[in-house]
Amino acid sequence: MKITAKELAEKLNLSAAAVSIALNGRPGVSTETRKRVLKAAEKYGYDFTRISEKKRAGGTVYFCIYRKHGAVVGDTPFFSQVSEGIAAGCKKADYRLKVTYLYEDSELDREIEEIQFSDCVGMILLGTEMTPEDYLHFSHLPFPVILLDNSMEGIACDCVLMDNVLGAFQAASYLIKHTGKQPGYLHSFYPISNFTEREEGFHKALHTHGMSSSGSLVHRLPPSVDGAYSDMLELLKKGTAIASSYFADNDWIAIGTINALKKMGYRIPEDVAIIGFDDVPFCTVIEPSLTTIRVHKHSMGEIAVSRLITRLEQPNMPPAKIRLGTELVARLSTKIPGFS
């Protein structure tokens, strides 16, 4: 019976990552270790055809969805559309696609190891909820990893993400231009990089228009419809001051807030105008329909696959951060006299 790479690692008392790197001829281990691994692989009858098959087109691309607190990443329209883009890119390039969820728990390293010793030729990693510390689990894999929907500052990796700063800047500038007043901010209390960048874009718009960040009313809310509705309703019942317009970190916060405001008798947009972010399908269903920042989600998935293929063909090329532009889609939640 032929030995597996995992069993080989155990025999040599090496990490699974080191054995995989040595077998696949990638940088990351010493020459002495590489020779030791290859010699043992031949001795114990390792099947080297598995490596040659992985290097040929037609292997499997893993789309790994990393979940941490689970409040942002889930089975939502946003991630469904990203997945559709990845599937389309893989089909076009004749790669198989496998989608899997990875969780921040004690089994994470074992699950990554299983992927490492599968027929995986490359990984697209949805890192919306990841921190740089979380990414370290994936930084030494022997195949390319494309990080999606996040950018790890200080870490050299390929990333495909939306331009959050631009989108928030567009939204806040739109409110300022058409109301002549300082907008408020419906800010998620979950600390992920997307929301941090959107906060940066919001404040950048205020400063560009001669406004102080301290002059905006900020309400920190959960990034979900039910959570935002419940917390905003509680604020309203306490008599919390309300701005005449708001930018929300995502559409779910915006929708939950609209429902709470309507419950308390506010008119949207006559009393309070609101802009969201992401352009999920539900934006056109809510009454009034939600003005939002459109993210090209399908394209994000396709471009991630394209970058992965480029990395497979040119493994020594420098890493790149690819940011996709956004656009404002005006709907009824901001359609009051003076708005265009």
C-alpha positions as CSV (number, residue, x, y, z in Angstrom):
1,M,0.0,0.0,0.0
2,K,1.4,3.4,-1.0
3,I,2.2,5.9,1.7
4,T,0.3,9.2,1.9
5,A,2.0,12.6,2.3
6,K,0.4,12.9,5.8
7,E,1.8,9.5,6.8
8,L,5.2,10.5,5.4
9,A,5.1,13.6,7.6
10,E,4.5,11.5,10.6
11,K,7.3,9.1,9.8
12,L,9.8,12.0,9.4
13,N,8.5,13.9,12.4
14,L,8.0,17.0,10.1
15,S,5.0,19.2,9.8
16,A,2.5,18.4,7.1
17,A,3.2,21.8,5.5
18,A,6.9,21.1,5.2
19,V,6.4,17.7,3.6
20,S,3.9,19.2,1.1
21,I,6.2,22.1,0.2
22,A,9.1,19.7,-0.4
23,L,7.0,17.2,-2.5
24,N,5.6,20.1,-4.6
25,G,9.0,21.7,-5.2
26,R,8.0,25.0,-3.7
27,P,10.2,27.4,-1.6
28,G,9.9,27.3,2.1
29,V,12.1,24.4,3.3
30,S,15.8,23.8,3.4
31,T,17.6,21.9,0.6
32,E,18.5,19.2,3.2
33,T,14.9,18.8,4.3
34,R,13.7,18.6,0.7
35,K,16.2,15.9,-0.1
36,R,15.2,14.0,3.0
37,V,11.5,14.1,2.2
38,L,12.0,13.1,-1.5
39,K,14.3,10.2,-0.5
40,A,11.8,8.9,2.1
41,A,9.0,9.3,-0.4
42,E,10.7,7.1,-2.9
43,K,11.7,4.6,-0.2
44,Y,8.1,4.2,1.1
45,G,6.4,4.3,-2.3
46,Y,4.7,7.7,-2.4
47,D,2.6,8.1,-5.5
48,F,4.2,11.1,-7.3
49,T,1.5,11.0,-10.0
50,R,-0.7,12.9,-7.5
51,I,1.6,15.9,-7.7
52,S,1.8,15.9,-11.5
53,E,-2.0,15.7,-11.7
54,K,-2.4,18.6,-9.4
55,K,-0.1,20.7,-11.6
56,R,-2.2,20.1,-14.7
57,A,-5.3,22.2,-15.5
58,G,-8.5,20.5,-14.5
59,G,-7.7,20.2,-10.8
60,T,-9.9,21.4,-7.9
61,V,-10.1,25.0,-6.7
62,Y,-11.3,25.2,-3.1
63,F,-13.5,28.2,-2.2
64,C,-13.1,28.4,1.6
65,I,-15.4,30.6,3.6
66,Y,-13.8,31.5,6.9
67,R,-16.3,32.1,9.7
68,K,-15.3,33.7,13.0
69,H,-18.2,35.3,14.9
70,G,-20.6,34.5,12.1
71,A,-22.4,37.8,12.2
72,V,-21.3,38.9,8.8
73,V,-20.4,35.9,6.7
74,G,-23.3,33.6,6.0
75,D,-25.8,32.3,3.4
76,T,-26.6,35.8,2.1
77,P,-27.2,37.2,-1.4
78,F,-23.8,38.9,-1.3
79,F,-21.9,35.8,-0.8
80,S,-24.1,33.8,-3.1
81,Q,-23.3,36.1,-6.0
82,V,-19.6,36.0,-5.2
83,S,-19.8,32.2,-5.3
84,E,-21.6,32.3,-8.6
85,G,-18.7,34.4,-10.0
86,I,-16.1,31.9,-8.7
87,A,-18.1,29.0,-10.2
88,A,-18.3,30.8,-13.6
89,G,-14.6,31.5,-13.6
90,C,-13.7,27.9,-12.7
91,K,-16.0,26.5,-15.3
92,K,-14.5,28.7,-18.0
93,A,-11.0,27.6,-17.0
94,D,-11.9,23.9,-16.7
95,Y,-11.3,23.6,-13.0
96,R,-13.5,21.8,-10.6
97,L,-14.8,23.8,-7.7
98,K,-15.4,22.7,-4.1
99,V,-17.0,25.0,-1.5
100,T,-16.2,24.5,2.2
101,Y,-16.7,26.4,5.4
102,L,-13.9,26.8,7.9
103,Y,-14.4,27.8,11.5
104,E,-12.3,29.4,14.1
105,D,-12.0,26.4,16.4
106,S,-9.6,23.6,17.4
107,E,-10.3,21.7,14.2
108,L,-9.1,24.4,11.9
109,D,-5.6,23.2,11.4
110,R,-6.7,19.7,10.8
111,E,-9.3,20.8,8.2
112,I,-6.6,22.9,6.4
113,E,-4.3,19.9,6.4
114,E,-7.0,17.7,4.8
115,I,-7.3,20.3,2.0
116,Q,-3.6,20.5,1.6
117,F,-3.3,16.8,0.9
118,S,-6.4,16.7,-1.4
119,D,-6.4,17.4,-5.1
120,C,-6.5,21.1,-4.4
121,V,-4.4,23.2,-6.9
122,G,-5.3,26.6,-5.3
123,M,-7.6,28.2,-2.8
124,I,-9.8,31.3,-2.9
125,L,-10.3,32.3,0.8
126,L,-13.2,34.5,1.8
127,G,-11.6,36.5,4.5
128,T,-14.3,39.0,5.4
129,E,-14.1,38.2,9.1
130,M,-10.4,37.4,9.2
131,T,-7.6,39.3,11.1
132,P,-3.9,39.0,10.1
133,E,-3.5,36.5,12.9
134,D,-6.2,34.3,11.4
135,Y,-4.5,34.4,8.0
136,L,-1.3,33.0,9.4
137,H,-3.0,29.5,9.3
138,F,-3.0,29.8,5.5
139,S,0.2,31.6,4.8
140,H,2.4,28.6,4.3
141,L,0.3,26.4,2.1
142,P,2.1,24.8,-0.9
143,F,-0.5,26.2,-3.4
144,P,-1.6,29.7,-4.3
145,V,-4.1,31.4,-2.0
146,I,-6.2,34.3,-3.2
147,L,-7.8,36.3,-0.3
148,L,-11.2,37.6,-1.1
149,D,-13.0,40.6,0.5
150,N,-10.2,41.6,2.7
151,S,-6.7,43.1,2.6
152,M,-4.0,42.0,5.1
153,E,-1.9,45.0,5.8
154,G,1.8,44.1,6.3
155,I,1.3,40.6,4.8
156,A,2.3,39.8,1.2
157,C,-0.7,38.1,-0.4
158,D,-2.9,38.3,-3.4
159,C,-6.2,40.1,-2.6
160,V,-9.4,40.9,-4.5
161,L,-11.8,43.2,-2.7
162,M,-14.2,46.1,-3.2
163,D,-13.1,49.7,-2.8
164,N,-14.8,50.3,0.6
165,V,-13.3,53.8,1.1
166,L,-14.6,55.0,-2.3
167,G,-18.0,53.6,-1.8
168,A,-18.5,55.2,1.6
169,F,-17.1,58.5,0.2
170,Q,-19.6,58.4,-2.6
171,A,-22.5,57.8,-0.2
172,A,-21.6,60.5,2.3
173,S,-20.8,63.0,-0.4
174,Y,-24.2,62.3,-2.0
175,L,-26.0,63.0,1.2
176,I,-24.0,66.2,1.9
177,K,-24.4,67.5,-1.6
178,H,-28.2,67.1,-1.7
179,T,-29.2,68.0,1.8
180,G,-26.6,70.6,2.7
181,K,-26.5,69.0,6.2
182,Q,-24.1,66.7,8.0
183,P,-25.1,63.1,7.6
184,G,-25.2,60.6,10.5
185,Y,-23.5,57.2,10.5
186,L,-25.1,53.8,11.2
187,H,-21.9,52.0,12.1
188,S,-21.6,48.2,12.7
189,F,-20.2,47.4,16.1
190,Y,-18.5,44.3,14.7
191,P,-14.8,45.2,13.9
192,I,-14.1,43.8,10.4
193,S,-11.9,45.5,7.9
194,N,-14.7,46.3,5.4
195,F,-16.5,48.4,8.0
196,T,-13.2,50.1,9.2
197,E,-12.5,51.1,5.6
198,R,-16.1,52.4,5.1
199,E,-15.7,54.5,8.2
200,E,-12.5,56.0,6.7
201,G,-14.4,56.8,3.5
202,F,-17.2,58.4,5.5
203,H,-14.9,60.7,7.4
204,K,-12.9,61.5,4.3
205,A,-16.1,62.8,2.7
206,L,-16.9,64.9,5.8
207,H,-13.5,66.5,5.7
208,T,-13.6,67.1,2.0
209,H,-16.8,69.1,2.4
210,G,-15.4,71.1,5.3
211,M,-17.2,69.2,8.1
212,S,-15.9,67.8,11.4
213,S,-16.2,64.1,12.2
214,S,-17.4,65.0,15.7
215,G,-20.4,66.7,14.2
216,S,-22.0,63.5,12.9
217,L,-24.4,61.4,15.0
218,V,-23.2,57.9,15.1
219,H,-25.2,54.9,16.2
220,R,-23.4,51.5,16.6
221,L,-25.7,48.7,15.5
222,P,-25.5,44.9,14.7
223,P,-24.9,44.3,11.0
224,S,-28.2,42.4,10.6
225,V,-31.8,43.4,9.9
226,D,-33.2,42.1,13.2
227,G,-30.3,43.3,15.3
228,A,-30.3,46.8,13.8
229,Y,-34.1,47.0,14.1
230,S,-34.1,46.0,17.8
231,D,-31.2,48.2,18.8
232,M,-32.4,51.3,16.8
233,L,-35.9,50.9,18.2
234,E,-34.5,51.0,21.7
235,L,-32.5,54.1,20.9
236,L,-35.6,55.8,19.5
237,K,-37.8,54.9,22.5
238,K,-35.1,56.5,24.7
239,G,-35.4,59.8,22.8
240,T,-32.0,59.6,21.1
241,A,-31.3,62.5,18.7
242,I,-31.8,61.5,15.1
243,A,-30.0,63.0,12.0
244,S,-31.8,64.0,8.9
245,S,-29.8,61.5,6.8
246,Y,-27.6,58.5,7.4
247,F,-25.0,56.3,5.7
248,A,-25.1,52.7,6.9
249,D,-22.2,50.3,6.8
250,N,-24.4,47.7,5.0
251,D,-27.9,47.3,3.6
252,W,-29.0,45.1,6.5
253,I,-28.3,47.8,9.0
254,A,-30.0,50.3,6.7
255,I,-33.1,48.1,6.3
256,G,-33.4,47.4,10.0
257,T,-33.1,51.1,10.8
258,I,-35.8,52.0,8.3
259,N,-38.2,49.5,9.8
260,A,-37.5,50.9,13.3
261,L,-37.9,54.5,12.2
262,K,-41.2,53.7,10.4
263,K,-42.4,51.9,13.6
264,M,-41.9,55.1,15.5
265,G,-43.7,57.3,13.0
266,Y,-40.8,58.7,11.0
267,R,-41.2,59.1,7.2
268,I,-38.6,57.8,4.9
269,P,-37.1,59.8,3.2
270,E,-39.0,63.0,4.2
271,D,-37.9,62.9,7.8
272,V,-34.8,60.7,7.5
273,A,-33.0,59.8,4.2
274,I,-30.8,56.6,4.3
275,I,-28.1,55.0,2.1
276,G,-26.9,51.5,2.5
277,F,-23.9,49.5,1.1
278,D,-23.7,46.3,-1.0
279,D,-26.9,46.4,-3.1
280,V,-28.4,43.2,-2.0
281,P,-31.6,42.1,-3.9
282,F,-33.9,43.1,-0.9
283,C,-33.0,46.7,-1.5
284,T,-35.7,46.8,-4.2
285,V,-38.3,45.0,-2.1
286,I,-38.3,47.2,1.1
287,E,-40.7,50.2,1.1
288,P,-39.3,52.7,0.2
289,S,-36.6,51.1,-1.9
290,L,-33.1,51.6,-0.6
291,T,-30.5,53.8,-2.2
292,T,-27.2,52.0,-1.8
293,I,-23.6,51.5,-3.0
294,R,-23.5,48.7,-5.6
295,V,-20.6,46.2,-5.3
296,H,-19.8,44.1,-8.4
297,K,-20.0,40.8,-6.5
298,H,-20.0,38.4,-9.4
299,S,-17.0,40.1,-10.9
300,M,-15.1,39.8,-7.6
301,G,-15.5,36.0,-7.8
302,E,-14.4,35.8,-11.5
303,I,-11.4,38.1,-11.0
304,A,-10.3,36.0,-8.0
305,V,-10.3,32.9,-10.2
306,S,-8.4,34.8,-12.9
307,R,-5.8,35.9,-10.4
308,L,-5.4,32.3,-9.1
309,I,-4.8,31.0,-12.6
310,T,-2.2,33.7,-13.2
311,R,-0.5,32.8,-10.0
312,L,-0.4,29.1,-10.9
313,E,1.2,30.0,-14.3
314,Q,3.6,32.6,-12.8
315,P,4.3,31.5,-9.2
316,N,7.2,34.0,-8.7
317,M,5.2,37.1,-9.7
318,P,4.8,39.8,-6.9
319,P,1.5,39.7,-5.0
320,A,-1.3,42.2,-6.0
321,K,-4.2,43.9,-4.3
322,I,-7.1,44.3,-6.8
323,R,-9.8,46.7,-5.7
324,L,-13.0,46.9,-7.7
325,G,-14.8,50.2,-8.0
326,T,-18.3,50.9,-6.7
327,E,-21.3,52.9,-7.9
328,L,-24.1,54.7,-6.1
329,V,-27.6,53.5,-7.1
330,A,-30.3,56.1,-6.2
331,R,-33.7,54.8,-5.1
332,L,-36.6,56.1,-3.1
333,S,-35.0,56.2,0.4
334,T,-33.3,59.4,-0.6
335,K,-35.8,60.8,-3.1
336,I,-37.0,63.9,-1.4
337,P,-37.2,67.5,-2.8
338,G,-33.7,68.7,-3.5
339,F,-32.4,65.2,-4.2
340,S,-31.7,64.1,-7.8
